[in-house]
Amino acid sequence: MLADLGVTRMLVPPLAIDPKKLPEAMGKFADDVIAKF
């Protein structure tokens, strides 16, 4: 859980700078989360 929050915090700042990458980044993050289960 804490590790996931750390990853999210790492992703958020770049996404705030370039919103166009949001869907792709969210897709990768979702894939990573799903892969853990």
PDB file of N, CA, C and O in Angstrom, chain B, residues numbered from 101:
ATOM      1  N   MET B 101       0.839  -1.202   0.000  1.00  0.00           N
ATOM      2  CA  MET B 101       0.000   0.000   0.000  1.00  0.00           C
ATOM      3  C   MET B 101       0.875   1.254   0.000  1.00  0.00           C
ATOM      4  O   MET B 101       0.703   2.138  -0.838  1.00  0.00           O
ATOM      5  N   LEU B 102       1.821   1.323   0.952  1.00  0.00           N
ATOM      6  CA  LEU B 102       2.702   2.490   1.018  1.00  0.00           C
ATOM      7  C   LEU B 102       3.531   2.609  -0.251  1.00  0.00           C
ATOM      8  O   LEU B 102       3.769   3.712  -0.743  1.00  0.00           O
ATOM      9  N   ALA B 103       3.972   1.470  -0.781  1.00  0.00           N
ATOM     10  CA  ALA B 103       4.773   1.493  -2.003  1.00  0.00           C
ATOM     11  C   ALA B 103       3.936   2.055  -3.154  1.00  0.00           C
ATOM     12  O   ALA B 103       4.428   2.831  -3.973  1.00  0.00           O
ATOM     13  N   ASP B 104       2.658   1.649  -3.201  1.00  0.00           N
ATOM     14  CA  ASP B 104       1.781   2.150  -4.263  1.00  0.00           C
ATOM     15  C   ASP B 104       1.638   3.666  -4.157  1.00  0.00           C
ATOM     16  O   ASP B 104       1.661   4.371  -5.165  1.00  0.00           O
ATOM     17  N   LEU B 105       1.490   4.163  -2.917  1.00  0.00           N
ATOM     18  CA  LEU B 105       1.355   5.612  -2.729  1.00  0.00           C
ATOM     19  C   LEU B 105       2.622   6.315  -3.190  1.00  0.00           C
ATOM     20  O   LEU B 105       2.556   7.395  -3.778  1.00  0.00           O
ATOM     21  N   GLY B 106       3.775   5.711  -2.927  1.00  0.00           N
ATOM     22  CA  GLY B 106       5.037   6.303  -3.354  1.00  0.00           C
ATOM     23  C   GLY B 106       5.102   6.394  -4.869  1.00  0.00           C
ATOM     24  O   GLY B 106       5.538   7.406  -5.419  1.00  0.00           O
ATOM     25  N   VAL B 107       4.667   5.332  -5.543  1.00  0.00           N
ATOM     26  CA  VAL B 107       4.674   5.332  -7.011  1.00  0.00           C
ATOM     27  C   VAL B 107       3.738   6.415  -7.528  1.00  0.00           C
ATOM     28  O   VAL B 107       4.062   7.131  -8.475  1.00  0.00           O
ATOM     29  N   THR B 108       2.568   6.526  -6.890  1.00  0.00           N
ATOM     30  CA  THR B 108       1.596   7.537  -7.317  1.00  0.00           C
ATOM     31  C   THR B 108       2.187   8.931  -7.178  1.00  0.00           C
ATOM     32  O   THR B 108       2.015   9.771  -8.061  1.00  0.00           O
ATOM     33  N   ARG B 109       2.882   9.184  -6.077  1.00  0.00           N
ATOM     34  CA  ARG B 109       3.479  10.504  -5.858  1.00  0.00           C
ATOM     35  C   ARG B 109       4.560  10.786  -6.891  1.00  0.00           C
ATOM     36  O   ARG B 109       4.778  11.937  -7.269  1.00  0.00           O
ATOM     37  N   MET B 110       5.238   9.737  -7.348  1.00  0.00           N
ATOM     38  CA  MET B 110       6.283   9.918  -8.361  1.00  0.00           C
ATOM     39  C   MET B 110       5.658  10.256  -9.715  1.00  0.00           C
ATOM     40  O   MET B 110       6.238  11.003 -10.502  1.00  0.00           O
ATOM     41  N   LEU B 111       4.465   9.697  -9.982  1.00  0.00           N
ATOM     42  CA  LEU B 111       3.820   9.905 -11.277  1.00  0.00           C
ATOM     43  C   LEU B 111       3.090  11.240 -11.367  1.00  0.00           C
ATOM     44  O   LEU B 111       3.049  11.859 -12.430  1.00  0.00           O
ATOM     45  N   VAL B 112       2.519  11.679 -10.260  1.00  0.00           N
ATOM     46  CA  VAL B 112       1.654  12.863 -10.294  1.00  0.00           C
ATOM     47  C   VAL B 112       2.334  14.142 -10.790  1.00  0.00           C
ATOM     48  O   VAL B 112       1.773  14.809 -11.660  1.00  0.00           O
ATOM     49  N   PRO B 113       3.517  14.519 -10.282  1.00  0.00           N
ATOM     50  CA  PRO B 113       4.110  15.783 -10.739  1.00  0.00           C
ATOM     51  C   PRO B 113       4.311  15.873 -12.256  1.00  0.00           C
ATOM     52  O   PRO B 113       3.934  16.885 -12.847  1.00  0.00           O
ATOM     53  N   PRO B 114       4.887  14.859 -12.910  1.00  0.00           N
ATOM     54  CA  PRO B 114       5.040  14.931 -14.373  1.00  0.00           C
ATOM     55  C   PRO B 114       3.689  15.021 -15.072  1.00  0.00           C
ATOM     56  O   PRO B 114       3.557  15.710 -16.084  1.00  0.00           O
ATOM     57  N   LEU B 115       2.678  14.324 -14.535  1.00  0.00           N
ATOM     58  CA  LEU B 115       1.359  14.352 -15.166  1.00  0.00           C
ATOM     59  C   LEU B 115       0.769  15.755 -15.079  1.00  0.00           C
ATOM     60  O   LEU B 115       0.102  16.213 -16.007  1.00  0.00           O
ATOM     61  N   ALA B 116       1.015  16.430 -13.968  1.00  0.00           N
ATOM     62  CA  ALA B 116       0.489  17.783 -13.801  1.00  0.00           C
ATOM     63  C   ALA B 116       1.114  18.716 -14.836  1.00  0.00           C
ATOM     64  O   ALA B 116       0.492  19.684 -15.273  1.00  0.00           O
ATOM     65  N   ILE B 117       2.359  18.408 -15.219  1.00  0.00           N
ATOM     66  CA  ILE B 117       3.064  19.232 -16.202  1.00  0.00           C
ATOM     67  C   ILE B 117       2.569  18.929 -17.622  1.00  0.00           C
ATOM     68  O   ILE B 117       2.440  19.835 -18.445  1.00  0.00           O
ATOM     69  N   ASP B 118       2.295  17.656 -17.901  1.00  0.00           N
ATOM     70  CA  ASP B 118       1.859  17.263 -19.246  1.00  0.00           C
ATOM     71  C   ASP B 118       0.594  16.404 -19.166  1.00  0.00           C
ATOM     72  O   ASP B 118       0.689  15.177 -19.152  1.00  0.00           O
ATOM     73  N   PRO B 119      -0.581  17.025 -19.112  1.00  0.00           N
ATOM     74  CA  PRO B 119      -1.850  16.295 -18.985  1.00  0.00           C
ATOM     75  C   PRO B 119      -2.094  15.318 -20.133  1.00  0.00           C
ATOM     76  O   PRO B 119      -2.844  14.355 -19.973  1.00  0.00           O
ATOM     77  N   LYS B 120      -1.476  15.553 -21.278  1.00  0.00           N
ATOM     78  CA  LYS B 120      -1.691  14.676 -22.435  1.00  0.00           C
ATOM     79  C   LYS B 120      -1.201  13.261 -22.157  1.00  0.00           C
ATOM     80  O   LYS B 120      -1.663  12.307 -22.785  1.00  0.00           O
ATOM     81  N   LYS B 121      -0.258  13.119 -21.210  1.00  0.00           N
ATOM     82  CA  LYS B 121       0.288  11.796 -20.905  1.00  0.00           C
ATOM     83  C   LYS B 121      -0.525  11.074 -19.835  1.00  0.00           C
ATOM     84  O   LYS B 121      -0.240   9.921 -19.509  1.00  0.00           O
ATOM     85  N   LEU B 122      -1.535  11.747 -19.289  1.00  0.00           N
ATOM     86  CA  LEU B 122      -2.317  11.169 -18.197  1.00  0.00           C
ATOM     87  C   LEU B 122      -2.923   9.811 -18.540  1.00  0.00           C
ATOM     88  O   LEU B 122      -2.714   8.856 -17.793  1.00  0.00           O
ATOM     89  N   PRO B 123      -3.668   9.686 -19.647  1.00  0.00           N
ATOM     90  CA  PRO B 123      -4.283   8.380 -19.946  1.00  0.00           C
ATOM     91  C   PRO B 123      -3.261   7.255 -20.056  1.00  0.00           C
ATOM     92  O   PRO B 123      -3.479   6.164 -19.530  1.00  0.00           O
ATOM     93  N   GLU B 124      -2.148   7.514 -20.733  1.00  0.00           N
ATOM     94  CA  GLU B 124      -1.124   6.477 -20.910  1.00  0.00           C
ATOM     95  C   GLU B 124      -0.519   6.086 -19.567  1.00  0.00           C
ATOM     96  O   GLU B 124      -0.358   4.902 -19.272  1.00  0.00           O
ATOM     97  N   ALA B 125      -0.185   7.088 -18.756  1.00  0.00           N
ATOM     98  CA  ALA B 125       0.425   6.824 -17.452  1.00  0.00           C
ATOM     99  C   ALA B 125      -0.552   6.075 -16.548  1.00  0.00           C
ATOM    100  O   ALA B 125      -0.160   5.141 -15.849  1.00  0.00           O
ATOM    101  N   MET B 126      -1.809   6.478 -16.560  1.00  0.00           N
ATOM    102  CA  MET B 126      -2.812   5.809 -15.728  1.00  0.00           C
ATOM    103  C   MET B 126      -2.975   4.367 -16.186  1.00  0.00           C
ATOM    104  O   MET B 126      -3.145   3.470 -15.360  1.00  0.00           O
ATOM    105  N   GLY B 127      -2.927   4.138 -17.494  1.00  0.00           N
ATOM    106  CA  GLY B 127      -3.042   2.783 -18.016  1.00  0.00           C
ATOM    107  C   GLY B 127      -1.891   1.916 -17.537  1.00  0.00           C
ATOM    108  O   GLY B 127      -2.098   0.770 -17.137  1.00  0.00           O
ATOM    109  N   LYS B 128      -0.683   2.455 -17.574  1.00  0.00           N
ATOM    110  CA  LYS B 128       0.491   1.703 -17.110  1.00  0.00           C
ATOM    111  C   LYS B 128       0.385   1.433 -15.615  1.00  0.00           C
ATOM    112  O   LYS B 128       0.705   0.336 -15.156  1.00  0.00           O
ATOM    113  N   PHE B 129      -0.065   2.431 -14.852  1.00  0.00           N
ATOM    114  CA  PHE B 129      -0.191   2.277 -13.406  1.00  0.00           C
ATOM    115  C   PHE B 129      -1.225   1.198 -13.094  1.00  0.00           C
ATOM    116  O   PHE B 129      -1.008   0.361 -12.219  1.00  0.00           O
ATOM    117  N   ALA B 130      -2.356   1.218 -13.815  1.00  0.00           N
ATOM    118  CA  ALA B 130      -3.408   0.217 -13.611  1.00  0.00           C
ATOM    119  C   ALA B 130      -2.870  -1.172 -13.935  1.00  0.00           C
ATOM    120  O   ALA B 130      -3.148  -2.129 -13.212  1.00  0.00           O
ATOM    121  N   ASP B 131      -2.106  -1.289 -15.009  1.00  0.00           N
ATOM    122  CA  ASP B 131      -1.529  -2.584 -15.384  1.00  0.00           C
ATOM    123  C   ASP B 131      -0.599  -3.087 -14.285  1.00  0.00           C
ATOM    124  O   ASP B 131      -0.607  -4.274 -13.958  1.00  0.00           O
ATOM    125  N   ASP B 132       0.201  -2.190 -13.714  1.00  0.00           N
ATOM    126  CA  ASP B 132       1.127  -2.579 -12.645  1.00  0.00           C
ATOM    127  C   ASP B 132       0.357  -3.068 -11.425  1.00  0.00           C
ATOM    128  O   ASP B 132       0.731  -4.068 -10.813  1.00  0.00           O
ATOM    129  N   VAL B 133      -0.716  -2.368 -11.071  1.00  0.00           N
ATOM    130  CA  VAL B 133      -1.524  -2.749  -9.904  1.00  0.00           C
ATOM    131  C   VAL B 133      -2.183  -4.102 -10.144  1.00  0.00           C
ATOM    132  O   VAL B 133      -2.186  -4.967  -9.269  1.00  0.00           O
ATOM    133  N   ILE B 134      -2.743  -4.276 -11.343  1.00  0.00           N
ATOM    134  CA  ILE B 134      -3.411  -5.543 -11.675  1.00  0.00           C
ATOM    135  C   ILE B 134      -2.406  -6.694 -11.651  1.00  0.00           C
ATOM    136  O   ILE B 134      -2.734  -7.798 -11.217  1.00  0.00           O
ATOM    137  N   ALA B 135      -1.193  -6.437 -12.113  1.00  0.00           N
ATOM    138  CA  ALA B 135      -0.169  -7.481 -12.167  1.00  0.00           C
ATOM    139  C   ALA B 135       0.186  -7.985 -10.770  1.00  0.00           C
ATOM    140  O   ALA B 135       0.629  -9.123 -10.616  1.00  0.00           O
ATOM    141  N   LYS B 136      -0.008  -7.142  -9.747  1.00  0.00           N
ATOM    142  CA  LYS B 136       0.321  -7.544  -8.380  1.00  0.00           C
ATOM    143  C   LYS B 136      -0.690  -8.544  -7.828  1.00  0.00           C
ATOM    144  O   LYS B 136      -0.390  -9.275  -6.884  1.00  0.00           O
ATOM    145  N   PHE B 137      -1.885  -8.579  -8.415  1.00  0.00           N
ATOM    146  CA  PHE B 137      -2.948  -9.458  -7.907  1.00  0.00           C
ATOM    147  C   PHE B 137      -3.200 -10.659  -8.785  1.00  0.00           C
ATOM    148  O   PHE B 137      -4.066 -11.478  -8.476  1.00  0.00           O
TER     149      PHE B 137
END
